[in-house]
């Protein structure tokens, strides 16, 4: 049996998967001795840097555990709920309207008041991914209220002006860049930069949260995606906009080999359909209940 065949049989009961999940769950605890791997030498001599790295690894672990099949575990759900409260708390604080200050020629640095427990809980791509893969957040009024508040802030002018590089955390051993900002750009920029995959990825996360209808800007993106559908019902955005140019080389392909046009088309069509699937389900819920899940 080759590696590809073995991977098809892997699930959460496989020994290697259980071992990996056990390791990831250690980052959800408050243990003093966490396996920080290659980060250990850099962070142990600086408490602020260590707290920042611990929180980052915790957020990454939450996302991996959710997508690996542990999204319903109490420890994971509690971790997501705690993160949602912290991010909502940051967004509610007036400091979120002006969270950075320019110090020197490098990235603007987060103000001291923007940090809590050594971390700035400003929403970013990692946090968006954690929330979008936790349907339980949409089952309570409290959860929906937090999602509305958090992503109203993300779509605000103050946040969008920060761009993909949100800022840096000041430490004794030098600033730590904090990137992964959720920046929404004109479609033309995604096309010219060869990063249409980034747009589809963002739309999927917002669609999972049922938030696309809330923001005209996101609805414009969805309408653009629909306009790109071919007469046979499929999508081939790389061929349409990039042709033979290598601008689609950075796409994270579900199909390893894009030499076959059919595989490439199937790959991109699947991504577009995932966005529309969640968007359609949102619309159906609105029609069945006579009211939007967010109470719009």
C-alpha positions in Angstrom: 0.0 0.0 0.0 1.5 3.4 -1.0 1.4 6.5 1.1 -1.6 8.0 -0.8 -3.7 4.9 -0.1 -2.7 4.8 3.6 -3.7 8.5 4.0 -7.2 7.7 2.6 -7.7 5.3 5.5 -6.6 7.7 8.2 -9.1 9.1 10.7 -9.1 10.3 14.3 -8.8 6.7 15.6 -5.4 6.1 13.9 -2.6 6.0 16.5 -0.6 8.7 14.8 -3.6 11.0 14.6 -4.5 10.5 18.3 -0.9 11.2 19.3 -0.9 14.4 17.3 -4.2 15.5 18.8 -2.9 14.8 22.3 0.1 17.0 21.7 -2.1 19.8 20.3 -4.4 19.6 23.4 -1.4 20.4 25.6 -1.4 23.9 24.1 -4.9 24.4 25.5 -3.7 24.1 29.0 -1.8 26.5 31.4 1.1 24.1 31.9 4.4 25.9 32.5 6.5 23.5 30.5 5.0 23.4 27.0 6.9 21.9 24.1 7.8 25.1 22.4 10.2 23.3 20.0 12.4 25.6 17.9 10.8 28.7 19.6 12.0 27.7 23.1 15.5 29.3 22.9 14.0 32.6 21.6 11.1 33.0 24.1 12.3 31.6 27.4 14.5 34.7 28.1 11.6 37.1 27.5 8.3 36.7 29.4 6.3 38.9 26.9 7.6 36.9 24.0 6.8 33.6 25.7 3.2 34.6 26.4 2.8 35.8 22.9 4.0 32.5 21.4 2.0 30.5 23.8 -1.2 32.2 22.8 -0.4 31.9 19.1 0.2 28.2 19.4 -3.0 27.8 21.4 -5.0 29.5 18.6 -3.3 27.4 15.9 -4.0 24.2 17.9 -7.7 25.1 18.3 -8.0 25.4 14.5 -6.2 22.2 13.8 -8.2 20.2 16.4 -11.5 21.5 15.0 -10.7 20.5 11.5 -9.3 17.2 12.7 -12.6 16.1 14.2 -12.3 17.2 17.8 -14.5 20.3 17.4 -17.1 18.9 19.8 -14.7 18.1 22.6 -15.4 20.2 25.8 -11.8 21.4 26.0 -11.8 22.6 22.5 -15.3 24.3 22.8 -14.2 25.9 26.0 -11.1 27.2 24.3 -13.1 28.7 21.4 -15.5 30.3 23.9 -12.7 31.8 25.8 -11.1 33.1 22.7 -14.4 34.6 21.5 -14.8 36.5 24.8 -11.3 37.9 24.6 -11.5 39.0 21.0 -15.0 40.6 21.7 -13.5 42.3 24.7 -10.7 43.8 22.6 -13.2 45.0 19.9 -15.3 46.6 22.6 -12.4 48.5 24.1 -11.9 52.0 22.6 -8.2 51.1 22.1 -9.3 49.0 19.1 -10.0 52.1 17.1 -6.4 53.2 17.3 -4.4 50.1 18.5 -1.0 50.9 17.1 1.6 53.7 17.3 4.5 54.4 15.0 7.9 53.8 16.7 10.9 54.1 14.4 10.9 53.0 10.7 9.6 49.5 11.2 6.0 48.2 11.6 3.7 50.2 13.8 3.7 48.7 17.3 0.6 47.7 19.4 0.0 50.1 22.2 0.4 48.7 25.7 -3.3 49.1 26.4 -4.0 46.8 23.4 -2.3 43.8 25.1 -4.1 41.4 27.4 -2.1 38.6 29.0 0.8 39.3 26.7 -1.2 39.1 23.5 -3.2 41.4 21.3 -6.6 39.7 20.6 -7.2 41.6 17.4 -9.0 39.4 14.9 -6.9 37.9 12.2 -7.0 35.0 9.7 -6.2 32.4 12.3 -8.9 33.6 14.7 -11.4 33.9 11.8 -10.7 30.2 10.9 -11.2 29.1 14.5 -14.6 30.8 14.7 -15.7 29.7 11.2 -15.3 26.0 12.1 -17.3 26.2 15.3 -21.0 26.1 14.4 -21.8 26.1 18.1 -21.0 29.9 18.2 -24.1 30.5 16.0 -26.4 28.5 18.3 -26.7 31.1 21.0 -27.7 34.7 21.0 -24.5 35.6 22.9 -22.3 33.9 20.3 -24.0 35.6 17.4 -23.8 39.0 19.1 -20.0 38.5 19.5 -19.6 37.5 15.9 -21.5 40.5 14.7 -19.4 42.8 16.9 -16.1 41.3 15.9 -16.6 41.3 12.2 -18.3 44.7 12.1 -14.9 45.8 13.5 -13.0 43.8 10.8 -15.0 45.5 8.0 -14.5 48.9 9.6 -12.2 51.5 8.1 -10.0 51.5 11.2 -9.2 47.8 10.9 -8.9 47.8 7.1 -6.4 50.6 7.2 -4.0 48.4 9.2 -3.7 46.1 6.2 -2.3 42.5 6.3 0.5 43.5 8.6 -1.5 44.5 11.7 1.4 45.6 13.8 4.2 44.4 16.1 4.4 43.5 19.8 7.2 45.3 21.5 9.5 43.1 23.6 13.0 43.4 25.3 14.5 41.2 22.6 13.0 43.2 19.7 9.5 43.5 18.2 7.5 40.5 17.1 5.7 41.1 13.8 1.9 40.4 13.9 0.5 39.8 10.5 -2.4 37.8 9.0 -4.7 40.8 8.8 -8.1 40.2 7.1 -7.7 42.7 4.3 -10.5 42.9 1.7 -9.1 44.4 -1.5 -10.7 45.2 -4.9 -11.2 42.1 -7.1 -8.7 43.6 -9.6 -5.9 43.3 -7.1 -6.6 39.6 -6.5 -6.5 39.0 -10.2 -3.4 41.1 -10.9 -1.6 39.5 -8.0 -2.5 36.0 -8.9 -4.1 35.4 -5.5 -7.8 34.7 -6.3 -7.5 31.7 -4.0 -7.1 34.1 -1.1 -10.4 35.7 -2.0 -12.2 32.3 -2.2 -10.7 31.3 1.1 -11.9 34.4 2.9 -15.4 34.1 1.4 -15.6 30.5 2.6 -14.8 31.5 6.2 -17.4 34.3 6.2 -20.0 32.0 4.5 -19.5 29.4 7.2 -20.3 32.1 9.8 -23.3 33.2 7.8 -22.0 36.7 7.6 -21.8 37.4 3.8 -25.3 38.8 3.6 -24.5 41.3 6.4 -21.9 43.1 4.4 -22.5 44.6 0.8 -18.8 44.3 0.1 -18.8 40.6 0.6 -22.0 40.2 -1.4 -20.3 42.0 -4.3 -17.5 39.4 -4.2 -20.1 36.6 -4.3 -21.9 38.2 -7.2 -18.5 38.4 -9.0 -17.8 34.7 -8.4 -21.2 33.8 -9.9 -20.5 35.9 -13.0 -17.3 33.8 -13.6 -19.3 30.6 -13.9 -18.9 29.0 -17.3 -21.8 27.8 -19.4 -21.2 24.2 -18.4 -21.6 25.3 -14.7 -17.9 25.0 -13.8 -15.2 27.5 -12.9 -11.6 27.7 -14.2 -10.4 31.0 -12.8 -6.7 30.3 -13.3 -7.0 29.6 -17.0 -9.4 32.6 -17.5 -7.3 35.2 -15.7 -3.7 33.8 -15.7 -3.5 31.6 -18.8 -0.1 30.1 -19.1 1.5 32.5 -16.7 2.8 31.2 -13.3 0.5 33.5 -11.3 -1.5 30.6 -10.0 1.6 28.7 -8.8 0.9 29.8 -5.2 -2.5 28.2 -5.0 -2.8 25.5 -2.4 -4.2 22.8 -4.6 -6.5 20.0 -3.4 -5.4 18.2 -6.5 -1.6 17.7 -6.6 -1.4 17.8 -10.4 -2.9 20.7 -12.4 -1.4 19.5 -15.6 -4.8 18.0 -16.3 -7.2 20.8 -17.0 -10.1 18.7 -15.7 -8.4 18.3 -12.3 -7.7 22.1 -12.1 -11.3 22.9 -13.1 -12.7 20.4 -10.5 -10.5 21.8 -7.8 -11.5 25.5 -8.4 -15.1 24.6 -9.0 -15.3 22.7 -5.7 -14.0 25.8 -3.8 -16.5 28.1 -5.5 -19.3 25.6 -4.7 -18.3 25.5 -1.0 -18.8 29.2 -0.7 -22.1 29.1 -2.5 -23.3 26.1 -0.5 -22.9 27.9 2.9 -24.3 31.1 1.4 -27.4 29.1 0.1 -27.9 27.4 3.4 -27.9 30.8 5.1 -30.6 32.0 2.6 -32.7 28.9 3.2 -32.6 29.4 7.0 -33.8 33.0 6.5 -36.7 31.8 4.4 -37.7 29.0 6.7 -37.6 31.0 9.9 -38.8 34.2 8.4 -35.9 35.9 10.1 -32.1 36.1 9.7 -30.0 34.1 12.1 -28.2 37.3 13.0 -31.5 39.2 13.4 -30.8 41.6 10.6 
